Every structure is written in structure tokens, then in C-alpha cells.
Amino acid sequence: MRILVLGGTGVIGTAVVRELIARGHAVLGLARSKTSATRLAGFGATPLRGDITSPDMWTGQLPQLDAVIHAACDFDSDMGATDRRLLDHLLPALGAQANRPRFITTGGCWLFGATGDAIATEETALDPLPAFAWMVPQLARVLAATEVDGIVVHPAMVYTADGGVFQRFHRDATERHAVRVIGSESVRWPLVHADDLASLYTLALERAPARSTWIGSANDGVTVGRIARAFAKRFGTHSRDPQIMSADAAAAEWGGWARGYALDQRLSGAKAQHELGWRPIHVDVESEIAESG
Ligand SMILES: NC(=O)c1ccc[n+]([C@@H]2O[C@H](COP(=O)([O-])OP(=O)(O)OC[C@H]3O[C@@H](n4cnc5c(N)ncnc54)[C@H](OP(=O)(O)O)[C@@H]3O)[C@@H](O)[C@H]2O)c1
């Protein structure tokens, strides 16, 4: 297939682009800078210069595509308006293609609110973090679109060895010698390694029916205390006890979206495993932290 990836240099998109190329697909990647274009070319993708804040500049020049994967976001205060404008231009452009493309868009675990002990599934009603409430109608718009076959993937918290949601733990352990957690040690995060998530995107691309939704969670919920302690142990920080940071302080330092770090959540990826044959291989997070680097 020929696939355009938006956000192909991000935590999720990098893994998705690499997986698609490894599976023999032809990948185009939207690049807003020369640096991003060079990175995409390095993965074996063809860069397409363009910015999601000015979709009028590039959506009229798209080649024939079999699919689009949307995992781009700039996390600034205008991200909802940016995404609406993007779809305003992109969906009609895709509707003008000879064959209706598949369109996989990215939601996220923070749209499910704090679940506590309940394990959220694709059937669970959404209760979005306010900073990401704009996503809910955007996802519904993709699922209802007549121009494309829309599919939604909701990633859990996405990590790589020292990156994604683990980047801050790694930085705290190496630079501050104390690892911070937001809210409390007992907050649970559903987790997925970026490479496992990328395999879910490709399975969804190749097998999922139009208008379907999938949760990409390989680990229902791991306490942030255990993650923080694993990083503290690996780097031998002075104290193994995490420092507790309030959600208010996190929001002040990183933006309102950072309140998501304090959500106590459990999410199930069972539907993708049963119906798409998804087989995540990164499931023992603490051992991976101990063994990496
Ligand atoms: N990471 C997670 O744990 C997680 C979990 C659930 C849901 N999600 C959702 O998944 C999506 C992607 O997350 P991520 O963690 O992969 O983000 P990320 O690592 O910050 O990557 C964002 C991507 O979007 C691109 N981008 C940003 N602004 C752009 C613009 N104006 N024009 C073109 N491209 C632009 C970036 O390109 P540059 O390289 O040029 O900056 C990068 O490729 C977001 O919607 C996020 O809410 C993420």
C-alpha cells in the first residue's frame, strides 16, 4: 500500500513508519522542517513538505494514496482548532481520490478519564481530560466520514527504552537524582511499547473494518511508583523513593494536558488481540527498565 503518515517523526509515528517500511509498504511522511524531512528519509520514507497548521498548502497536491495514518499533534493550546482545520482540508482531498483511502486516526487513553479498578474497553463511554476534549468530536468525524474508511486507535501510555512517557523518568534519574511521579505512587498507567503499538496500527490498516475502534494497551495498568522505583534502581539514585509532584504543579510546568499523568487508569487491549491477532511482546516493563542501557 502507499500510505501517508502525519507525525511520522514522533514517538508513535517513528515506530509506525519503520514498521510499515519493514512490511514492504511505500510510506510518505509529512515533514514540517528540513530536520524532520531528513529523519523520514533516513527511515526509508519519502518526505512530503507540509505543516498541519496550514493544510491548504499541501492537501491539494497529494498523490494517490491507499491510506493515511494521523499521529501528528503539536500539544499547544490551539491543537483542537488545528486538527479541525486539518480535517476540513484533508478529508475532501481524500474524497477526491480514485479509490476511498483508509484513514487511521489517533485518540488516546486520556480520553477515558480515571477508571480506577474498572478496566476500560472500546465500549466504555469517553470522559476526556479537558485539554483533549476536542479529540472526541474529531474521532467521531473520522469514523462517520464518507470520504474515507475511518478507524480509531487509542494508544495507552507509549514508551520506548528511555523515551516516550519514560523520557522524564530517565531524565529525572540521570539529572535530578530523584524521580518524580505526578499525583501519587499508586496512580496506574496502561502501557504499550511504541514497537508493539506500531504493529497494532499496521494490523488495523491491513485487517480492521471501517468505522472500528481499537485500544492499544499491552499492560492494563502499572503503578507509576513501580516505574519510578525501577528507574531509580537502575541509575542508583540517592533515594529510591519517588518525589510526589501535584497535578497542579505538573500543569503549571508542562501545560494543562499534563494533568493526564495523574489519571489512575486501566485499559484493555484484549479486543485487538482477539480480533486482529495483535501480539504485544513488551509486557514486563520493570525487567525492561532494569535491562535497558
Ligand atoms: N505518546 C503517548 O503516550 C500517547 C498516548 C496516547 C495518545 N497519544 C496521542 O498520539 C498523538 C501523537 O503523540 P506522540 O507522543 O507521538 O507525539 P510527539 O512525539 O510529540 O510527535 C508529534 C508528531 O507530530 C508532528 N507535528 C507536530 N506539530 C506539527 C505541525 N505543525 N505540522 C506537522 N507535523 C507536526 C511532529 O513533527 P516534528 O518532528 O517536526 O516536531 C511529530 O512527528 C497525539 O495526538 C497524542 O495525544 C500519545
Ligand as a Chemical Component Dictionary entry (heavy atoms), coordinates in Angstrom:
data_LIG
# 
_chem_comp.id                   LIG 
_chem_comp.type                 NON-POLYMER 
_chem_comp.pdbx_formal_charge   0 
_chem_comp.three_letter_code    LIG 
# 
loop_
_chem_comp_atom.comp_id 
_chem_comp_atom.atom_id 
_chem_comp_atom.alt_atom_id 
_chem_comp_atom.type_symbol 
_chem_comp_atom.charge 
_chem_comp_atom.model_Cartn_x 
_chem_comp_atom.model_Cartn_y 
_chem_comp_atom.model_Cartn_z 
_chem_comp_atom.pdbx_ordinal 
LIG N1  N1  N 0  2.809  9.281  23.419 1  
LIG C1  C1  C 0  1.776  8.807  24.121 2  
LIG O1  O1  O 0  1.958  8.204  25.211 3  
LIG C2  C2  C 0  0.377  8.943  23.588 4  
LIG C3  C3  C 0  -0.626 8.165  24.177 5  
LIG C4  C4  C 0  -1.921 8.283  23.706 6  
LIG C5  C5  C 0  -2.198 9.148  22.664 7  
LIG N2  N2  N 1  -1.202 9.900  22.095 8  
LIG C6  C6  C 0  -1.551 10.811 21.012 9  
LIG O2  O2  O 0  -0.827 10.446 19.847 10 
LIG C7  C7  C 0  -0.527 11.607 19.077 11 
LIG C8  C8  C 0  0.958  11.627 18.799 12 
LIG O3  O3  O 0  1.641  11.567 20.046 13 
LIG P1  P1  P 0  3.222  11.410 20.120 14 
LIG O4  O4  O 0  3.523  11.127 21.546 15 
LIG O5  O5  O -1 3.718  10.507 19.076 16 
LIG O6  O6  O 0  3.665  12.915 19.826 17 
LIG P2  P2  P 0  5.116  13.504 19.535 18 
LIG O7  O7  O 0  6.170  12.515 19.864 19 
LIG O8  O8  O 0  5.174  14.861 20.166 20 
LIG O9  O9  O 0  5.117  13.672 17.938 21 
LIG C9  C9  C 0  4.299  14.614 17.318 22 
LIG C10 C10 C 0  4.462  14.497 15.823 23 
LIG O10 O10 O 0  3.634  15.483 15.216 24 
LIG C11 C11 C 0  4.432  16.280 14.365 25 
LIG N3  N3  N 0  3.953  17.653 14.356 26 
LIG C12 C12 C 0  3.761  18.467 15.429 27 
LIG N4  N4  N 0  3.328  19.658 15.009 28 
LIG C13 C13 C 0  3.277  19.599 13.662 29 
LIG C14 C14 C 0  2.921  20.530 12.655 30 
LIG N5  N5  N 0  2.556  21.779 12.982 31 
LIG N6  N6  N 0  2.945  20.132 11.366 32 
LIG C15 C15 C 0  3.356  18.868 11.034 33 
LIG N7  N7  N 0  3.701  17.947 11.939 34 
LIG C16 C16 C 0  3.671  18.315 13.245 35 
LIG C17 C17 C 0  5.829  16.207 14.951 36 
LIG O11 O11 O 0  6.774  16.581 13.960 37 
LIG P3  P3  P 0  8.235  17.231 14.318 38 
LIG O12 O12 O 0  9.160  16.061 14.481 39 
LIG O13 O13 O 0  8.539  18.043 13.109 40 
LIG O14 O14 O 0  8.079  18.024 15.572 41 
LIG C18 C18 C 0  5.897  14.758 15.336 42 
LIG O15 O15 O 0  6.150  13.954 14.208 43 
LIG C19 C19 C 0  -1.043 12.800 19.885 44 
LIG O16 O16 O 0  -2.305 13.155 19.421 45 
LIG C20 C20 C 0  -1.140 12.243 21.295 46 
LIG O17 O17 O 0  -2.130 12.908 22.053 47 
LIG C21 C21 C 0  0.083  9.798  22.534 48 
# 
loop_
_chem_comp_bond.comp_id 
_chem_comp_bond.atom_id_1 
_chem_comp_bond.atom_id_2 
_chem_comp_bond.value_order 
_chem_comp_bond.pdbx_ordinal 
LIG N1  C1  SING 1  
LIG C1  O1  DOUB 2  
LIG C1  C2  SING 3  
LIG C2  C3  SING 4  
LIG C2  C21 DOUB 5  
LIG C3  C4  DOUB 6  
LIG C4  C5  SING 7  
LIG C5  N2  DOUB 8  
LIG N2  C6  SING 9  
LIG N2  C21 SING 10 
LIG C6  O2  SING 11 
LIG C6  C20 SING 12 
LIG O2  C7  SING 13 
LIG C7  C8  SING 14 
LIG C7  C19 SING 15 
LIG C8  O3  SING 16 
LIG O3  P1  SING 17 
LIG P1  O4  DOUB 18 
LIG P1  O5  SING 19 
LIG P1  O6  SING 20 
LIG O6  P2  SING 21 
LIG P2  O7  DOUB 22 
LIG P2  O8  SING 23 
LIG P2  O9  SING 24 
LIG O9  C9  SING 25 
LIG C9  C10 SING 26 
LIG C10 O10 SING 27 
LIG C10 C18 SING 28 
LIG O10 C11 SING 29 
LIG C11 N3  SING 30 
LIG C11 C17 SING 31 
LIG N3  C12 SING 32 
LIG N3  C16 SING 33 
LIG C12 N4  DOUB 34 
LIG N4  C13 SING 35 
LIG C13 C14 SING 36 
LIG C13 C16 DOUB 37 
LIG C14 N5  SING 38 
LIG C14 N6  DOUB 39 
LIG N6  C15 SING 40 
LIG C15 N7  DOUB 41 
LIG N7  C16 SING 42 
LIG C17 O11 SING 43 
LIG C17 C18 SING 44 
LIG O11 P3  SING 45 
LIG P3  O12 DOUB 46 
LIG P3  O13 SING 47 
LIG P3  O14 SING 48 
LIG C18 O15 SING 49 
LIG C19 O16 SING 50 
LIG C19 C20 SING 51 
LIG C20 O17 SING 52 
# 
